[in-house]
Amino acid sequence: MLVIVCGLPATGKTTLARTLARQIGAVHVRVDTIEQAIVRSGLAAHPVGPAGYAVAYALAEEHLRQGLTVIAESVSPLAVTRDAWRSVAERTATPVVEAEIVCSDPTEHRRRAEHRAVDIPDLPLPDWDAITHRPYEPWHREHLVLDTAGRDVAACVADLHQALSEARVPPATG
C-alpha cells in the first residue's frame, strides 16, 4: 500500500508519518531527507527542485514492488507532484491513500512553525512568511483531509488507520 502524506510545512506530516510507519511496519520515504542528502552531496543547493521528488518516487516504487507498504511524505504543493505519487500506485497496482495534512488554526500553525526543531542536520526550515506565501494548489480529487489543530497524534493516526482499511487500487489513467 502507498500512503501519501502531503501538506504545508509545520502541519504535523512528519509526526503522523513516523507514527503510522512504526505502527504498521512501513517504509517512510521523506522528501526533506532526500533533498538534504542531495544538498550535502554538493550536487545542488536549496531549493533542490524536482530531483528530490524524482528520487522519492523511484524509491517508493521500488519498495512497493518488493511488497512493502510505503508512507510517502512531502509538501507536494502542486497537483503534478500529487499526480506523480498517485501514478506510482497505478504503475504498481497498489492500494493508495492520499492524505492532506492541515492545521486550520493559524495561531497554532504559526506556533508550530516558529518553535519546531530541525531533525535533519542543516535542513533550512521555512519561516511563517514563507509557509503562508508558498504556492499551494488545491486538490482536484477526493482525498482524506486530516486537520491536526487541537487534535492529538493518536486521534489523527486513528483516522489514517481507518483510511487504510478502505484503500483501493487507483484506476489507471493511461
MODELLER restraints for C-alpha pairs under 7 A, 6 or more apart:
rsr = mdl.restraints
at = mdl.atoms
rsr.add(forms.Gaussian(group=physical.xy_distance, feature=features.Distance(at['CA:1:A'], at['CA:69:A']), mean=4.72, stdev=0.5))
rsr.add(forms.Gaussian(group=physical.xy_distance, feature=features.Distance(at['CA:1:A'], at['CA:70:A']), mean=6.37, stdev=0.5))
rsr.add(forms.Gaussian(group=physical.xy_distance, feature=features.Distance(at['CA:1:A'], at['CA:94:A']), mean=5.38, stdev=0.5))
rsr.add(forms.Gaussian(group=physical.xy_distance, feature=features.Distance(at['CA:1:A'], at['CA:95:A']), mean=4.91, stdev=0.5))
rsr.add(forms.Gaussian(group=physical.xy_distance, feature=features.Distance(at['CA:1:A'], at['CA:96:A']), mean=5.77, stdev=0.5))
rsr.add(forms.Gaussian(group=physical.xy_distance, feature=features.Distance(at['CA:2:A'], at['CA:69:A']), mean=5.95, stdev=0.5))
rsr.add(forms.Gaussian(group=physical.xy_distance, feature=features.Distance(at['CA:2:A'], at['CA:70:A']), mean=4.98, stdev=0.5))
rsr.add(forms.Gaussian(group=physical.xy_distance, feature=features.Distance(at['CA:2:A'], at['CA:71:A']), mean=6.08, stdev=0.5))
rsr.add(forms.Gaussian(group=physical.xy_distance, feature=features.Distance(at['CA:2:A'], at['CA:89:A']), mean=6.42, stdev=0.5))
rsr.add(forms.Gaussian(group=physical.xy_distance, feature=features.Distance(at['CA:2:A'], at['CA:94:A']), mean=6.64, stdev=0.5))
rsr.add(forms.Gaussian(group=physical.xy_distance, feature=features.Distance(at['CA:2:A'], at['CA:95:A']), mean=6.30, stdev=0.5))
rsr.add(forms.Gaussian(group=physical.xy_distance, feature=features.Distance(at['CA:2:A'], at['CA:96:A']), mean=4.76, stdev=0.5))
rsr.add(forms.Gaussian(group=physical.xy_distance, feature=features.Distance(at['CA:2:A'], at['CA:97:A']), mean=6.41, stdev=0.5))
rsr.add(forms.Gaussian(group=physical.xy_distance, feature=features.Distance(at['CA:3:A'], at['CA:70:A']), mean=6.12, stdev=0.5))
rsr.add(forms.Gaussian(group=physical.xy_distance, feature=features.Distance(at['CA:3:A'], at['CA:71:A']), mean=4.67, stdev=0.5))
rsr.add(forms.Gaussian(group=physical.xy_distance, feature=features.Distance(at['CA:3:A'], at['CA:72:A']), mean=6.04, stdev=0.5))
rsr.add(forms.Gaussian(group=physical.xy_distance, feature=features.Distance(at['CA:3:A'], at['CA:96:A']), mean=5.77, stdev=0.5))
rsr.add(forms.Gaussian(group=physical.xy_distance, feature=features.Distance(at['CA:3:A'], at['CA:97:A']), mean=4.79, stdev=0.5))
rsr.add(forms.Gaussian(group=physical.xy_distance, feature=features.Distance(at['CA:3:A'], at['CA:98:A']), mean=6.16, stdev=0.5))
rsr.add(forms.Gaussian(group=physical.xy_distance, feature=features.Distance(at['CA:4:A'], at['CA:71:A']), mean=6.02, stdev=0.5))
rsr.add(forms.Gaussian(group=physical.xy_distance, feature=features.Distance(at['CA:4:A'], at['CA:72:A']), mean=4.89, stdev=0.5))
rsr.add(forms.Gaussian(group=physical.xy_distance, feature=features.Distance(at['CA:4:A'], at['CA:73:A']), mean=6.23, stdev=0.5))
rsr.add(forms.Gaussian(group=physical.xy_distance, feature=features.Distance(at['CA:4:A'], at['CA:97:A']), mean=6.03, stdev=0.5))
rsr.add(forms.Gaussian(group=physical.xy_distance, feature=features.Distance(at['CA:4:A'], at['CA:98:A']), mean=4.80, stdev=0.5))
rsr.add(forms.Gaussian(group=physical.xy_distance, feature=features.Distance(at['CA:4:A'], at['CA:99:A']), mean=5.88, stdev=0.5))
rsr.add(forms.Gaussian(group=physical.xy_distance, feature=features.Distance(at['CA:5:A'], at['CA:13:A']), mean=6.44, stdev=0.5))
rsr.add(forms.Gaussian(group=physical.xy_distance, feature=features.Distance(at['CA:5:A'], at['CA:17:A']), mean=6.98, stdev=0.5))
rsr.add(forms.Gaussian(group=physical.xy_distance, feature=features.Distance(at['CA:5:A'], at['CA:72:A']), mean=5.93, stdev=0.5))
rsr.add(forms.Gaussian(group=physical.xy_distance, feature=features.Distance(at['CA:5:A'], at['CA:73:A']), mean=4.77, stdev=0.5))
rsr.add(forms.Gaussian(group=physical.xy_distance, feature=features.Distance(at['CA:5:A'], at['CA:74:A']), mean=6.51, stdev=0.5))
rsr.add(forms.Gaussian(group=physical.xy_distance, feature=features.Distance(at['CA:5:A'], at['CA:98:A']), mean=6.48, stdev=0.5))
rsr.add(forms.Gaussian(group=physical.xy_distance, feature=features.Distance(at['CA:5:A'], at['CA:99:A']), mean=5.00, stdev=0.5))
rsr.add(forms.Gaussian(group=physical.xy_distance, feature=features.Distance(at['CA:5:A'], at['CA:100:A']), mean=6.03, stdev=0.5))
rsr.add(forms.Gaussian(group=physical.xy_distance, feature=features.Distance(at['CA:5:A'], at['CA:101:A']), mean=6.91, stdev=0.5))
rsr.add(forms.Gaussian(group=physical.xy_distance, feature=features.Distance(at['CA:6:A'], at['CA:13:A']), mean=6.82, stdev=0.5))
rsr.add(forms.Gaussian(group=physical.xy_distance, feature=features.Distance(at['CA:6:A'], at['CA:73:A']), mean=5.96, stdev=0.5))
rsr.add(forms.Gaussian(group=physical.xy_distance, feature=features.Distance(at['CA:6:A'], at['CA:74:A']), mean=5.17, stdev=0.5))
rsr.add(forms.Gaussian(group=physical.xy_distance, feature=features.Distance(at['CA:6:A'], at['CA:75:A']), mean=4.88, stdev=0.5))
rsr.add(forms.Gaussian(group=physical.xy_distance, feature=features.Distance(at['CA:6:A'], at['CA:76:A']), mean=5.77, stdev=0.5))
rsr.add(forms.Gaussian(group=physical.xy_distance, feature=features.Distance(at['CA:6:A'], at['CA:99:A']), mean=6.24, stdev=0.5))
rsr.add(forms.Gaussian(group=physical.xy_distance, feature=features.Distance(at['CA:6:A'], at['CA:100:A']), mean=4.87, stdev=0.5))
rsr.add(forms.Gaussian(group=physical.xy_distance, feature=features.Distance(at['CA:6:A'], at['CA:101:A']), mean=5.98, stdev=0.5))
rsr.add(forms.Gaussian(group=physical.xy_distance, feature=features.Distance(at['CA:7:A'], at['CA:75:A']), mean=4.78, stdev=0.5))
rsr.add(forms.Gaussian(group=physical.xy_distance, feature=features.Distance(at['CA:7:A'], at['CA:76:A']), mean=6.78, stdev=0.5))
rsr.add(forms.Gaussian(group=physical.xy_distance, feature=features.Distance(at['CA:7:A'], at['CA:100:A']), mean=5.30, stdev=0.5))
rsr.add(forms.Gaussian(group=physical.xy_distance, feature=features.Distance(at['CA:7:A'], at['CA:101:A']), mean=4.95, stdev=0.5))
rsr.add(forms.Gaussian(group=physical.xy_distance, feature=features.Distance(at['CA:7:A'], at['CA:102:A']), mean=6.19, stdev=0.5))
rsr.add(forms.Gaussian(group=physical.xy_distance, feature=features.Distance(at['CA:8:A'], at['CA:75:A']), mean=5.49, stdev=0.5))
rsr.add(forms.Gaussian(group=physical.xy_distance, feature=features.Distance(at['CA:8:A'], at['CA:131:A']), mean=6.87, stdev=0.5))
rsr.add(forms.Gaussian(group=physical.xy_distance, feature=features.Distance(at['CA:9:A'], at['CA:75:A']), mean=6.74, stdev=0.5))
rsr.add(forms.Gaussian(group=physical.xy_distance, feature=features.Distance(at['CA:9:A'], at['CA:131:A']), mean=6.57, stdev=0.5))
rsr.add(forms.Gaussian(group=physical.xy_distance, feature=features.Distance(at['CA:10:A'], at['CA:109:A']), mean=6.46, stdev=0.5))
rsr.add(forms.Gaussian(group=physical.xy_distance, feature=features.Distance(at['CA:10:A'], at['CA:112:A']), mean=5.74, stdev=0.5))
rsr.add(forms.Gaussian(group=physical.xy_distance, feature=features.Distance(at['CA:10:A'], at['CA:113:A']), mean=5.12, stdev=0.5))
rsr.add(forms.Gaussian(group=physical.xy_distance, feature=features.Distance(at['CA:11:A'], at['CA:101:A']), mean=6.16, stdev=0.5))
rsr.add(forms.Gaussian(group=physical.xy_distance, feature=features.Distance(at['CA:11:A'], at['CA:102:A']), mean=5.40, stdev=0.5))
rsr.add(forms.Gaussian(group=physical.xy_distance, feature=features.Distance(at['CA:11:A'], at['CA:103:A']), mean=5.25, stdev=0.5))
rsr.add(forms.Gaussian(group=physical.xy_distance, feature=features.Distance(at['CA:11:A'], at['CA:109:A']), mean=6.45, stdev=0.5))
rsr.add(forms.Gaussian(group=physical.xy_distance, feature=features.Distance(at['CA:11:A'], at['CA:148:A']), mean=6.81, stdev=0.5))
rsr.add(forms.Gaussian(group=physical.xy_distance, feature=features.Distance(at['CA:12:A'], at['CA:101:A']), mean=6.94, stdev=0.5))
rsr.add(forms.Gaussian(group=physical.xy_distance, feature=features.Distance(at['CA:12:A'], at['CA:148:A']), mean=6.87, stdev=0.5))
rsr.add(forms.Gaussian(group=physical.xy_distance, feature=features.Distance(at['CA:13:A'], at['CA:73:A']), mean=6.90, stdev=0.5))
rsr.add(forms.Gaussian(group=physical.xy_distance, feature=features.Distance(at['CA:13:A'], at['CA:101:A']), mean=6.22, stdev=0.5))
rsr.add(forms.Gaussian(group=physical.xy_distance, feature=features.Distance(at['CA:16:A'], at['CA:153:A']), mean=6.61, stdev=0.5))
rsr.add(forms.Gaussian(group=physical.xy_distance, feature=features.Distance(at['CA:16:A'], at['CA:157:A']), mean=6.30, stdev=0.5))
rsr.add(forms.Gaussian(group=physical.xy_distance, feature=features.Distance(at['CA:17:A'], at['CA:28:A']), mean=6.97, stdev=0.5))
rsr.add(forms.Gaussian(group=physical.xy_distance, feature=features.Distance(at['CA:17:A'], at['CA:71:A']), mean=6.37, stdev=0.5))
rsr.add(forms.Gaussian(group=physical.xy_distance, feature=features.Distance(at['CA:17:A'], at['CA:73:A']), mean=6.84, stdev=0.5))
rsr.add(forms.Gaussian(group=physical.xy_distance, feature=features.Distance(at['CA:18:A'], at['CA:28:A']), mean=6.83, stdev=0.5))
rsr.add(forms.Gaussian(group=physical.xy_distance, feature=features.Distance(at['CA:20:A'], at['CA:157:A']), mean=6.38, stdev=0.5))
rsr.add(forms.Gaussian(group=physical.xy_distance, feature=features.Distance(at['CA:21:A'], at['CA:27:A']), mean=6.35, stdev=0.5))
rsr.add(forms.Gaussian(group=physical.xy_distance, feature=features.Distance(at['CA:21:A'], at['CA:28:A']), mean=6.16, stdev=0.5))
rsr.add(forms.Gaussian(group=physical.xy_distance, feature=features.Distance(at['CA:21:A'], at['CA:71:A']), mean=6.63, stdev=0.5))
rsr.add(forms.Gaussian(group=physical.xy_distance, feature=features.Distance(at['CA:26:A'], at['CA:68:A']), mean=6.74, stdev=0.5))
rsr.add(forms.Gaussian(group=physical.xy_distance, feature=features.Distance(at['CA:26:A'], at['CA:69:A']), mean=4.90, stdev=0.5))
rsr.add(forms.Gaussian(group=physical.xy_distance, feature=features.Distance(at['CA:26:A'], at['CA:70:A']), mean=5.46, stdev=0.5))
rsr.add(forms.Gaussian(group=physical.xy_distance, feature=features.Distance(at['CA:26:A'], at['CA:71:A']), mean=6.55, stdev=0.5))
rsr.add(forms.Gaussian(group=physical.xy_distance, feature=features.Distance(at['CA:27:A'], at['CA:69:A']), mean=6.22, stdev=0.5))
rsr.add(forms.Gaussian(group=physical.xy_distance, feature=features.Distance(at['CA:27:A'], at['CA:70:A']), mean=4.78, stdev=0.5))
rsr.add(forms.Gaussian(group=physical.xy_distance, feature=features.Distance(at['CA:27:A'], at['CA:71:A']), mean=6.05, stdev=0.5))
rsr.add(forms.Gaussian(group=physical.xy_distance, feature=features.Distance(at['CA:28:A'], at['CA:70:A']), mean=5.97, stdev=0.5))
rsr.add(forms.Gaussian(group=physical.xy_distance, feature=features.Distance(at['CA:28:A'], at['CA:71:A']), mean=4.80, stdev=0.5))
rsr.add(forms.Gaussian(group=physical.xy_distance, feature=features.Distance(at['CA:28:A'], at['CA:72:A']), mean=6.13, stdev=0.5))
rsr.add(forms.Gaussian(group=physical.xy_distance, feature=features.Distance(at['CA:29:A'], at['CA:56:A']), mean=6.52, stdev=0.5))
rsr.add(forms.Gaussian(group=physical.xy_distance, feature=features.Distance(at['CA:29:A'], at['CA:60:A']), mean=6.84, stdev=0.5))
rsr.add(forms.Gaussian(group=physical.xy_distance, feature=features.Distance(at['CA:29:A'], at['CA:70:A']), mean=6.94, stdev=0.5))
rsr.add(forms.Gaussian(group=physical.xy_distance, feature=features.Distance(at['CA:29:A'], at['CA:71:A']), mean=6.06, stdev=0.5))
rsr.add(forms.Gaussian(group=physical.xy_distance, feature=features.Distance(at['CA:29:A'], at['CA:72:A']), mean=4.85, stdev=0.5))
rsr.add(forms.Gaussian(group=physical.xy_distance, feature=features.Distance(at['CA:29:A'], at['CA:73:A']), mean=6.13, stdev=0.5))
rsr.add(forms.Gaussian(group=physical.xy_distance, feature=features.Distance(at['CA:30:A'], at['CA:72:A']), mean=6.09, stdev=0.5))
rsr.add(forms.Gaussian(group=physical.xy_distance, feature=features.Distance(at['CA:30:A'], at['CA:73:A']), mean=4.81, stdev=0.5))
rsr.add(forms.Gaussian(group=physical.xy_distance, feature=features.Distance(at['CA:30:A'], at['CA:74:A']), mean=6.22, stdev=0.5))
rsr.add(forms.Gaussian(group=physical.xy_distance, feature=features.Distance(at['CA:31:A'], at['CA:52:A']), mean=5.90, stdev=0.5))
rsr.add(forms.Gaussian(group=physical.xy_distance, feature=features.Distance(at['CA:31:A'], at['CA:53:A']), mean=6.22, stdev=0.5))
rsr.add(forms.Gaussian(group=physical.xy_distance, feature=features.Distance(at['CA:31:A'], at['CA:56:A']), mean=6.16, stdev=0.5))
rsr.add(forms.Gaussian(group=physical.xy_distance, feature=features.Distance(at['CA:31:A'], at['CA:73:A']), mean=6.38, stdev=0.5))
rsr.add(forms.Gaussian(group=physical.xy_distance, feature=features.Distance(at['CA:31:A'], at['CA:74:A']), mean=5.40, stdev=0.5))
rsr.add(forms.Gaussian(group=physical.xy_distance, feature=features.Distance(at['CA:33:A'], at['CA:120:A']), mean=6.79, stdev=0.5))
rsr.add(forms.Gaussian(group=physical.xy_distance, feature=features.Distance(at['CA:34:A'], at['CA:52:A']), mean=5.58, stdev=0.5))
rsr.add(forms.Gaussian(group=physical.xy_distance, feature=features.Distance(at['CA:35:A'], at['CA:48:A']), mean=6.29, stdev=0.5))
rsr.add(forms.Gaussian(group=physical.xy_distance, feature=features.Distance(at['CA:35:A'], at['CA:52:A']), mean=4.86, stdev=0.5))
rsr.add(forms.Gaussian(group=physical.xy_distance, feature=features.Distance(at['CA:36:A'], at['CA:123:A']), mean=6.18, stdev=0.5))
rsr.add(forms.Gaussian(group=physical.xy_distance, feature=features.Distance(at['CA:38:A'], at['CA:44:A']), mean=6.25, stdev=0.5))
rsr.add(forms.Gaussian(group=physical.xy_distance, feature=features.Distance(at['CA:39:A'], at['CA:45:A']), mean=5.22, stdev=0.5))
rsr.add(forms.Gaussian(group=physical.xy_distance, feature=features.Distance(at['CA:39:A'], at['CA:46:A']), mean=6.92, stdev=0.5))
rsr.add(forms.Gaussian(group=physical.xy_distance, feature=features.Distance(at['CA:57:A'], at['CA:85:A']), mean=6.55, stdev=0.5))
rsr.add(forms.Gaussian(group=physical.xy_distance, feature=features.Distance(at['CA:57:A'], at['CA:88:A']), mean=6.77, stdev=0.5))
rsr.add(forms.Gaussian(group=physical.xy_distance, feature=features.Distance(at['CA:60:A'], at['CA:70:A']), mean=6.27, stdev=0.5))
rsr.add(forms.Gaussian(group=physical.xy_distance, feature=features.Distance(at['CA:61:A'], at['CA:88:A']), mean=5.85, stdev=0.5))
rsr.add(forms.Gaussian(group=physical.xy_distance, feature=features.Distance(at['CA:63:A'], at['CA:70:A']), mean=6.96, stdev=0.5))
rsr.add(forms.Gaussian(group=physical.xy_distance, feature=features.Distance(at['CA:64:A'], at['CA:70:A']), mean=6.75, stdev=0.5))
rsr.add(forms.Gaussian(group=physical.xy_distance, feature=features.Distance(at['CA:64:A'], at['CA:92:A']), mean=6.84, stdev=0.5))
rsr.add(forms.Gaussian(group=physical.xy_distance, feature=features.Distance(at['CA:65:A'], at['CA:92:A']), mean=6.45, stdev=0.5))
rsr.add(forms.Gaussian(group=physical.xy_distance, feature=features.Distance(at['CA:76:A'], at['CA:82:A']), mean=5.85, stdev=0.5))
rsr.add(forms.Gaussian(group=physical.xy_distance, feature=features.Distance(at['CA:77:A'], at['CA:135:A']), mean=6.71, stdev=0.5))
rsr.add(forms.Gaussian(group=physical.xy_distance, feature=features.Distance(at['CA:77:A'], at['CA:136:A']), mean=4.51, stdev=0.5))
rsr.add(forms.Gaussian(group=physical.xy_distance, feature=features.Distance(at['CA:77:A'], at['CA:137:A']), mean=5.92, stdev=0.5))
rsr.add(forms.Gaussian(group=physical.xy_distance, feature=features.Distance(at['CA:78:A'], at['CA:136:A']), mean=6.11, stdev=0.5))
rsr.add(forms.Gaussian(group=physical.xy_distance, feature=features.Distance(at['CA:78:A'], at['CA:137:A']), mean=5.29, stdev=0.5))
rsr.add(forms.Gaussian(group=physical.xy_distance, feature=features.Distance(at['CA:79:A'], at['CA:137:A']), mean=6.35, stdev=0.5))
rsr.add(forms.Gaussian(group=physical.xy_distance, feature=features.Distance(at['CA:79:A'], at['CA:139:A']), mean=6.75, stdev=0.5))
rsr.add(forms.Gaussian(group=physical.xy_distance, feature=features.Distance(at['CA:89:A'], at['CA:95:A']), mean=6.66, stdev=0.5))
rsr.add(forms.Gaussian(group=physical.xy_distance, feature=features.Distance(at['CA:89:A'], at['CA:96:A']), mean=6.23, stdev=0.5))
rsr.add(forms.Gaussian(group=physical.xy_distance, feature=features.Distance(at['CA:90:A'], at['CA:170:A']), mean=5.87, stdev=0.5))
rsr.add(forms.Gaussian(group=physical.xy_distance, feature=features.Distance(at['CA:90:A'], at['CA:171:A']), mean=6.82, stdev=0.5))
rsr.add(forms.Gaussian(group=physical.xy_distance, feature=features.Distance(at['CA:90:A'], at['CA:172:A']), mean=5.66, stdev=0.5))
rsr.add(forms.Gaussian(group=physical.xy_distance, feature=features.Distance(at['CA:93:A'], at['CA:169:A']), mean=5.91, stdev=0.5))
rsr.add(forms.Gaussian(group=physical.xy_distance, feature=features.Distance(at['CA:94:A'], at['CA:169:A']), mean=5.25, stdev=0.5))
rsr.add(forms.Gaussian(group=physical.xy_distance, feature=features.Distance(at['CA:95:A'], at['CA:167:A']), mean=5.48, stdev=0.5))
rsr.add(forms.Gaussian(group=physical.xy_distance, feature=features.Distance(at['CA:95:A'], at['CA:168:A']), mean=4.45, stdev=0.5))
rsr.add(forms.Gaussian(group=physical.xy_distance, feature=features.Distance(at['CA:95:A'], at['CA:169:A']), mean=3.86, stdev=0.5))
rsr.add(forms.Gaussian(group=physical.xy_distance, feature=features.Distance(at['CA:95:A'], at['CA:170:A']), mean=6.64, stdev=0.5))
rsr.add(forms.Gaussian(group=physical.xy_distance, feature=features.Distance(at['CA:96:A'], at['CA:167:A']), mean=5.66, stdev=0.5))
rsr.add(forms.Gaussian(group=physical.xy_distance, feature=features.Distance(at['CA:96:A'], at['CA:168:A']), mean=6.02, stdev=0.5))
rsr.add(forms.Gaussian(group=physical.xy_distance, feature=features.Distance(at['CA:96:A'], at['CA:169:A']), mean=6.07, stdev=0.5))
rsr.add(forms.Gaussian(group=physical.xy_distance, feature=features.Distance(at['CA:96:A'], at['CA:170:A']), mean=6.83, stdev=0.5))
rsr.add(forms.Gaussian(group=physical.xy_distance, feature=features.Distance(at['CA:97:A'], at['CA:163:A']), mean=6.68, stdev=0.5))
rsr.add(forms.Gaussian(group=physical.xy_distance, feature=features.Distance(at['CA:97:A'], at['CA:164:A']), mean=6.51, stdev=0.5))
rsr.add(forms.Gaussian(group=physical.xy_distance, feature=features.Distance(at['CA:97:A'], at['CA:167:A']), mean=5.79, stdev=0.5))
rsr.add(forms.Gaussian(group=physical.xy_distance, feature=features.Distance(at['CA:98:A'], at['CA:143:A']), mean=5.32, stdev=0.5))
rsr.add(forms.Gaussian(group=physical.xy_distance, feature=features.Distance(at['CA:98:A'], at['CA:144:A']), mean=6.10, stdev=0.5))
rsr.add(forms.Gaussian(group=physical.xy_distance, feature=features.Distance(at['CA:99:A'], at['CA:143:A']), mean=5.93, stdev=0.5))
rsr.add(forms.Gaussian(group=physical.xy_distance, feature=features.Distance(at['CA:99:A'], at['CA:144:A']), mean=4.59, stdev=0.5))
rsr.add(forms.Gaussian(group=physical.xy_distance, feature=features.Distance(at['CA:99:A'], at['CA:145:A']), mean=5.74, stdev=0.5))
rsr.add(forms.Gaussian(group=physical.xy_distance, feature=features.Distance(at['CA:99:A'], at['CA:146:A']), mean=6.88, stdev=0.5))
rsr.add(forms.Gaussian(group=physical.xy_distance, feature=features.Distance(at['CA:100:A'], at['CA:144:A']), mean=6.16, stdev=0.5))
rsr.add(forms.Gaussian(group=physical.xy_distance, feature=features.Distance(at['CA:100:A'], at['CA:145:A']), mean=4.85, stdev=0.5))
rsr.add(forms.Gaussian(group=physical.xy_distance, feature=features.Distance(at['CA:100:A'], at['CA:146:A']), mean=6.17, stdev=0.5))
rsr.add(forms.Gaussian(group=physical.xy_distance, feature=features.Distance(at['CA:101:A'], at['CA:145:A']), mean=6.02, stdev=0.5))
rsr.add(forms.Gaussian(group=physical.xy_distance, feature=features.Distance(at['CA:101:A'], at['CA:146:A']), mean=4.91, stdev=0.5))
rsr.add(forms.Gaussian(group=physical.xy_distance, feature=features.Distance(at['CA:101:A'], at['CA:147:A']), mean=6.08, stdev=0.5))
rsr.add(forms.Gaussian(group=physical.xy_distance, feature=features.Distance(at['CA:102:A'], at['CA:146:A']), mean=6.09, stdev=0.5))
rsr.add(forms.Gaussian(group=physical.xy_distance, feature=features.Distance(at['CA:102:A'], at['CA:147:A']), mean=4.83, stdev=0.5))
rsr.add(forms.Gaussian(group=physical.xy_distance, feature=features.Distance(at['CA:102:A'], at['CA:148:A']), mean=6.23, stdev=0.5))
rsr.add(forms.Gaussian(group=physical.xy_distance, feature=features.Distance(at['CA:103:A'], at['CA:109:A']), mean=5.79, stdev=0.5))
rsr.add(forms.Gaussian(group=physical.xy_distance, feature=features.Distance(at['CA:103:A'], at['CA:147:A']), mean=5.29, stdev=0.5))
rsr.add(forms.Gaussian(group=physical.xy_distance, feature=features.Distance(at['CA:103:A'], at['CA:148:A']), mean=5.19, stdev=0.5))
rsr.add(forms.Gaussian(group=physical.xy_distance, feature=features.Distance(at['CA:103:A'], at['CA:149:A']), mean=4.87, stdev=0.5))
rsr.add(forms.Gaussian(group=physical.xy_distance, feature=features.Distance(at['CA:104:A'], at['CA:147:A']), mean=6.40, stdev=0.5))
rsr.add(forms.Gaussian(group=physical.xy_distance, feature=features.Distance(at['CA:104:A'], at['CA:149:A']), mean=5.86, stdev=0.5))
rsr.add(forms.Gaussian(group=physical.xy_distance, feature=features.Distance(at['CA:105:A'], at['CA:149:A']), mean=5.77, stdev=0.5))
rsr.add(forms.Gaussian(group=physical.xy_distance, feature=features.Distance(at['CA:108:A'], at['CA:149:A']), mean=6.94, stdev=0.5))
rsr.add(forms.Gaussian(group=physical.xy_distance, feature=features.Distance(at['CA:110:A'], at['CA:128:A']), mean=6.06, stdev=0.5))
rsr.add(forms.Gaussian(group=physical.xy_distance, feature=features.Distance(at['CA:113:A'], at['CA:127:A']), mean=6.59, stdev=0.5))
rsr.add(forms.Gaussian(group=physical.xy_distance, feature=features.Distance(at['CA:113:A'], at['CA:128:A']), mean=6.15, stdev=0.5))
rsr.add(forms.Gaussian(group=physical.xy_distance, feature=features.Distance(at['CA:114:A'], at['CA:127:A']), mean=6.83, stdev=0.5))
rsr.add(forms.Gaussian(group=physical.xy_distance, feature=features.Distance(at['CA:114:A'], at['CA:128:A']), mean=6.96, stdev=0.5))
rsr.add(forms.Gaussian(group=physical.xy_distance, feature=features.Distance(at['CA:146:A'], at['CA:156:A']), mean=6.77, stdev=0.5))
rsr.add(forms.Gaussian(group=physical.xy_distance, feature=features.Distance(at['CA:148:A'], at['CA:156:A']), mean=6.82, stdev=0.5))
